[in-house]
Amino acid sequence: MINELASIKHAQPESQLAVSLEQTPNGLTLVGEGMELRGDFSKMLKRVKPGKLQTELLIKAAKIKRSSEDAAGENVRLPLAIDATAGLGEDSFLLAAAGFDVVMFERDETIAALLADALTRAQNDPATAEIASRMLLATEDSITALGEWANARPNQKSDVILLDPMFPKRTKSASVKKKFQLLHELESPCSEEEPLLKAAFSANPSKIVIKRPAKGPHLAGVKPSYSVSGKAVRYDVIVTAQTRDPFSH
């Protein structure tokens, strides 16, 4: 798909952008309307410094208690997080920096290509290689993949599943960061909230962490166990041991 021009169509003709993937000296880049988008984990290093990482809302929301079996012995099991809506992998990088093994699902092939390229560069950069070594990418639809994960690994329970479905497009384009303008051209706002959350429950994690706009509604109308809120975003946390699966019958 590299260098292949793609016209991304939306319901409103005025929102169409012509975008292309180009291999540049800085890495695989999505280019369109004077904007560029590429993954670059080196830019996140300042966010994962000791003392800084622990202030991230996501890390506060994803914090788990380790069992005595996991914390002891020679073969220490790292906590496992599944980022079901990986995007460019920034949240996954934070989780990996916090000590999680992270499996990333991204269904859009263009975004997955950008993420794969960024991950390869991170794995070859001494500054990010150790963190990136704990990140694994699969180009799959998360609704299907989460169900398959639970069936294929009945004894490998994930500790955290992160859901970050695309937020609705804001009416004032000036308020949207350039990278999100391009991402909105590739992925539409989530229209499968209930199937996505149902799939997360089916994978039987300890926690489901859901990224939402600060004043946005709960995903699929399901009330979380608690929330970790900031000015722009909110992380709703569902502790599955305390919450009845709303989709079970």
Stockholm file with secondary structure:
# STOCKHOLM 1.0

chainA/1-249         MINELASIKHAQPESQLAVSLEQTPNGLTLVGEGMELRGDFSKMLKRVKPGKLQTELLIKAAKIKRSSEDAAGENVRLPLAIDATAGLGEDSFLLAAAGFDVVMFERDETIAALLADALTRAQNDPATAEIASRMLLATEDSITALGEWANARPNQKSDVILLDPMFPKRTKSASVKKKFQLLHELESPCSEEEPLLKAAFSANPSKIVIKRPAKGPHLAGVKPSYSVSGKAVRYDVIVTAQTRDPFSH
#=GR chainA/1-249 SS CTTCEEEECCSSGGGCEEEEEEEETTEEEEEETTEEECCCGGGGGGGGSTTTGGGCHHHHHHCCCCCHHHHSSSSCCCCEEEETTCTTSHHHHHHHHTTCEEEEECCCHHHHHHHHHHHHHHHTSTTTHHHHTTEEEECSCHHHHHHHHHHHCTTCCCSEEEECCCCCCCSCGGGSCHHHHHHHHHSCCCSCHHHHHHHHHHTCCSEEEEEEETTCCCGGGCCCSEEEECSSEEEEEEEGGGSCCTTCC
#=GC SS_cons         CTTCEEEECCSSGGGCEEEEEEEETTEEEEEETTEEECCCGGGGGGGGSTTTGGGCHHHHHHCCCCCHHHHSSSSCCCCEEEETTCTTSHHHHHHHHTTCEEEEECCCHHHHHHHHHHHHHHHTSTTTHHHHTTEEEECSCHHHHHHHHHHHCTTCCCSEEEECCCCCCCSCGGGSCHHHHHHHHHSCCCSCHHHHHHHHHHTCCSEEEEEEETTCCCGGGCCCSEEEECSSEEEEEEEGGGSCCTTCC
//
